[in-house]
Amino acid sequence: MGTGECTFNTNLNIDFHWVGTDTFCTIKASEAIRGDIMNELGIVSNILPTWRNPGTRTTEPDMGLKQSCQPWVVQRAIGLLRIFVVLLIITATLISCESRERSEKSLPPNSILVRIGTGNVNGLYHHAGSAIAEVVNRKTKNHHVFCQTVYTGGSVDNFREIIAGNLEMGLGQSDLLYQAYNGQRQWRDKGPQADLRAILTLNKESVTLVAAVDAGINSITDLRGKTVNIGGPGSGERQSSLDALENVGIDYTKDLVAKEYKLAVVDLLLQDGKIEAFFHSAGHPSPVILSATEGYRKVRFALITGLDRLLRKYPYYVKAYIPIKFYPQVTNKADVGTFAVKTTLVASAKVPDEVVYTITREVFENIDSIRKYRPTYETLTAQSMLECLAAPIHP
């Protein structure tokens, strides 16, 4: 790569949590590596819940989340897990460096490189960026634009890197784009990020309220007094859940027992009885939600009310629904209405018009190819891809 250096920026969502008392403990791994951990570390199978595949819980009644374990077993397990995580990170770094070097070496002559910030290597944004890059790069020899996806921490990271000039484009939530462009919330101190431009929107990230049936939660108004995960600080679901709660007059600091667990463990916590409901902004089908609905504890999608009022107040939200066809064990009998943010392709105003036009043209002329990329995109239309542009459109 010329300099012989490689910068690697990723969010593998590798989180381990030791939750318990003197007698019981639970070690939880993120969605992305649960299956790998169980395959590689059979010694901790008496501590970790068993997973045949990521997101799929076994049906044996004795494989609950609480397992008795001795302290030395826990320490040995944690040590092995740490080694495994380090190996994963080193391997991912080498793969990323090799991939980036290969991409730059294969860049056709006289072509313009467009770096698109995505997100987690297994996440929705990376799939979206890959779909865009695939349709654009088919004709690089004709239009001389070559797209390369870059793993990042997600929306906010992408906006920051675009502003800094380290990325030409990136994917992000419509609400976070609106706030960045207008200098609101976490951007208040830095002011409006006036160079951000919207290009198009893709799938909806539907705000989904997942609740245990035995908790008696049928709608968002039933959350008072309940233990609810509102999302970790800085997460996409965090602000959306707070907006939904405030809209129906619920103060999360007073009216419910609010938790801030990371998304990687909420399905386990719901099934284990540690929480009664959680919010998740998701493109469906969602592996986390699927996992949460497949345990012994019955689960429903609770109704979020007051949608018309919410959409009038916040222009970066749109109406959406949760398709139950992806979740066979959920107790709902029909699709559930909700609201959503939209995944938005964002660019710097400094990116030349002809480059942005080329990418836009290739995406719109190949919508059929993108629809087939993942079930999340099956409802895309030319009209929907111009919906909810939360910053000025690029010229």
Secondary structure, 3 states (H helix, E strand, C coil): CCCCCCCCCCCCCCCCEEEECCCEEEEECCCCCHHHHHHHCHHHCCCCCCEEECCEECCCCCCCCCEECCHHHHHHHHHHHHHHHHHHHHHHHHHHHHHHHHHHHCCCCCCEEEEEECCCCCCHHHHHHHHHHHHHHCCHHHHCEEEEEECCCCHHHHHHHHHHCCCCEEEEEHHHHHHHHHCCHHHCCCCCCCCEEEEEEEEEEEEEEEEEHHHCCCEHHHHCCCEEECCCCCCHHHHHHHHHHHHCCCCCCCCCEEECCCHHHHHHHHHCCCCCEEEEEECCCCHHHHHHHCCCCCEEECECCCHHHHHHHCCCCEEEEECHHHCCCCCCCCCEEEEEEEEEEEEECCCCHHHHHHHHHHHHHCHHHHHCCCHHHCCCCCCHHHCCCCCCECC
